[in-house]
Structure formats: structure tokens, C-alpha cells
Amino acid sequence: MSDYFVVILVAILGGAAAIIQAQFNGIMDKGMGTIESVFVTYFVGGIAITAIMLFMRGGNLAAFRTLPWYVIFAGICGLVIIGSISFTVPRLGLVAAVTLLIASQFVFGALIDHFGLLGAEIRPLTLTKLTGISVLLLGVWLIIR
């Protein structure tokens, strides 16, 4: 199996897990609230990844000191992601909520790439990419209207 095929499978698995997680978070949000659903998600995930990290490698947290200081905000971003999913899925439905989430990722990703923000390699926003994002936004409008 080629490395590229494995990467594609991992991306598909991640997409499937994200949509399942969104549905589960929506159920928890309706049952106990947004903040509580985010807490449960991170608590269970934190326990699982701690066990996996210690089992597989013993942990390489010392390398964290060599990274830019602002990467610590990845955890805060994760809270915003899970919180927004938990809040929007029961109110908009799974398809509309995830569509908005993914479309915003494309838009902000294109901006980060184009300007080389947050340590990203500069990848200019071409007419082709801009057209693709425009078509994507048209699709968003069709889905949420």
C-alpha cells in the first residue's frame, strides 16, 4: 500500500470521525449544555491520548520547548471547534453546521496560505483556488438557505 493511499485513508477516517463526533456532541449539547459537552469530549479524549502517547513512545513533551510560543493556543482552538460544533449541530442540523465549519476552514486556510500567516509556507491564492472557494461558498448558500 503506497504512502499516499494511507494518507488518503487517514483523511477519510478523520472526516468520518469528525461527522460522528459532531452528531454525538450535538446530542450531548441538547442533553447537558455546550460547555459540559466540550468538557466530556476533552476529558475522555485527554485520557485516551495520554494512554496512547505513553504506550507508544513514552512521551516527547520536552520538544515542546523548541516550538513557537503561540502553538499552545491549538488547545484553545480545539475548544472553540468542539464548542461551535456542539452548539450549532442541534440548532442548524448536521449538514448545515458542518458545511459552514468546513467552508470557513477553506476560506481561512486560503488566507493563511496566501499570506504565510502563523508560520505557514506561502502558497499564493490563485484564480483557480479563488474560483473553487467561490463555488464552495455557492454550495454553502444552497445548503443553508
C-alpha positions as CSV (number, residue, x, y, z in Angstrom):
1,M,0.0,0.0,0.0
2,S,1.5,3.3,-1.0
3,D,2.1,6.1,1.5
4,Y,-0.2,8.4,-0.5
5,F,-3.0,5.9,-0.2
6,V,-2.5,5.6,3.5
7,V,-2.7,9.4,3.9
8,I,-5.9,9.5,1.9
9,L,-7.4,6.7,4.1
10,V,-6.4,8.6,7.2
11,A,-8.1,11.8,5.9
12,I,-11.3,9.8,5.1
13,L,-11.2,8.2,8.6
14,G,-10.7,11.7,10.1
15,G,-13.7,13.1,8.1
16,A,-15.9,10.2,9.2
17,A,-14.8,10.6,12.9
18,A,-15.4,14.4,12.7
19,I,-19.0,13.9,11.5
20,I,-19.8,11.2,14.0
21,Q,-18.2,13.4,16.8
22,A,-20.3,16.4,15.6
23,Q,-23.5,14.3,16.0
24,F,-22.5,13.0,19.4
25,N,-21.6,16.5,20.6
26,G,-24.9,17.8,19.4
27,I,-26.7,15.1,21.4
28,M,-24.6,16.0,24.5
29,D,-25.3,19.7,24.0
30,K,-29.0,19.2,23.9
31,G,-28.9,16.9,27.0
32,M,-26.5,18.8,29.2
33,G,-25.2,22.0,27.5
34,T,-22.4,23.2,25.3
35,I,-19.7,23.7,28.0
36,E,-20.4,20.3,29.6
37,S,-20.3,18.5,26.2
38,V,-16.9,20.2,25.4
39,F,-15.6,19.1,28.8
40,V,-16.7,15.5,28.4
41,T,-15.2,15.4,24.9
42,Y,-11.8,16.8,26.0
43,F,-11.7,14.8,29.3
44,V,-12.3,11.4,27.5
45,G,-10.0,12.4,24.6
46,G,-7.3,13.6,27.0
47,I,-7.4,10.3,28.9
48,A,-7.2,8.3,25.7
49,I,-4.4,10.3,24.1
50,T,-2.4,10.2,27.3
51,A,-2.6,6.4,27.4
52,I,-1.7,6.2,23.7
53,M,1.2,8.6,24.0
54,L,2.7,6.8,27.0
55,F,2.2,3.4,25.5
56,M,3.6,4.2,22.0
57,R,6.5,6.5,22.8
58,G,6.7,7.3,26.4
59,G,6.0,10.9,25.6
60,N,8.2,13.5,23.8
61,L,6.9,16.6,25.6
62,A,10.4,18.1,26.1
63,A,10.4,19.0,22.4
64,F,7.5,21.4,23.1
65,R,10.1,24.0,24.4
66,T,11.6,24.2,20.9
67,L,8.3,25.3,19.3
68,P,6.9,28.8,18.9
69,W,5.1,30.1,22.0
70,Y,1.8,30.6,20.2
71,V,1.2,26.9,19.3
72,I,-0.2,26.4,22.8
73,F,-3.4,28.1,21.5
74,A,-4.1,24.9,19.5
75,G,-5.9,23.6,22.6
76,I,-8.0,26.8,22.8
77,C,-8.8,26.4,19.1
78,G,-9.9,22.9,19.7
79,L,-12.2,24.1,22.4
80,V,-13.7,26.6,20.0
81,I,-14.1,23.9,17.3
82,I,-15.8,21.4,19.6
83,G,-17.9,24.1,21.3
84,S,-19.1,25.5,17.9
85,I,-20.0,22.0,16.7
86,S,-21.8,21.2,19.9
87,F,-23.7,24.4,19.8
88,T,-24.6,24.6,16.1
89,V,-25.4,20.9,15.2
90,P,-28.6,20.7,17.3
91,R,-29.7,24.2,16.1
92,L,-28.9,24.0,12.4
93,G,-28.7,20.3,11.7
94,L,-25.6,18.2,11.0
95,V,-25.2,19.1,7.3
96,A,-25.6,22.8,7.6
97,A,-23.4,23.1,10.7
98,V,-20.6,21.0,9.2
99,T,-20.9,22.7,5.8
100,L,-20.3,26.1,7.5
101,L,-17.5,24.8,9.5
102,I,-15.7,23.3,6.6
103,A,-16.3,26.2,4.2
104,S,-14.8,28.6,6.8
105,Q,-11.8,26.3,7.1
106,F,-11.2,26.7,3.3
107,V,-11.6,30.5,3.4
108,F,-9.3,30.9,6.4
109,G,-6.9,28.3,5.2
110,A,-6.5,30.1,1.9
111,L,-5.8,33.4,3.7
112,I,-3.2,31.8,6.0
113,D,-1.5,30.1,3.0
114,H,-1.6,33.2,0.8
115,F,-0.1,35.5,3.4
116,G,2.1,32.9,5.1
117,L,0.5,33.5,8.5
118,L,1.3,31.6,11.7
119,G,4.4,30.0,10.3
120,A,2.7,28.7,7.1
121,E,4.6,28.4,3.9
122,I,3.4,31.0,1.4
123,R,1.1,29.4,-1.2
124,P,-0.5,32.2,-3.3
125,L,-4.2,32.3,-3.8
126,T,-4.6,31.7,-7.5
127,L,-7.6,32.3,-9.7
128,T,-8.2,28.6,-9.8
129,K,-8.3,28.4,-6.0
130,L,-10.4,31.5,-5.7
131,T,-12.9,30.0,-8.2
132,G,-13.0,26.8,-6.2
133,I,-13.7,28.7,-3.0
134,S,-16.4,30.7,-4.7
135,V,-18.1,27.6,-6.0
136,L,-17.8,26.1,-2.5
137,L,-19.4,29.2,-1.0
138,L,-22.2,28.9,-3.5
139,G,-22.7,25.4,-2.3
140,V,-22.8,26.6,1.3
141,W,-25.5,29.1,0.4
142,L,-27.6,26.4,-1.4
143,I,-27.3,24.0,1.6
144,I,-28.1,26.5,4.4
145,R,-30.8,28.6,2.7
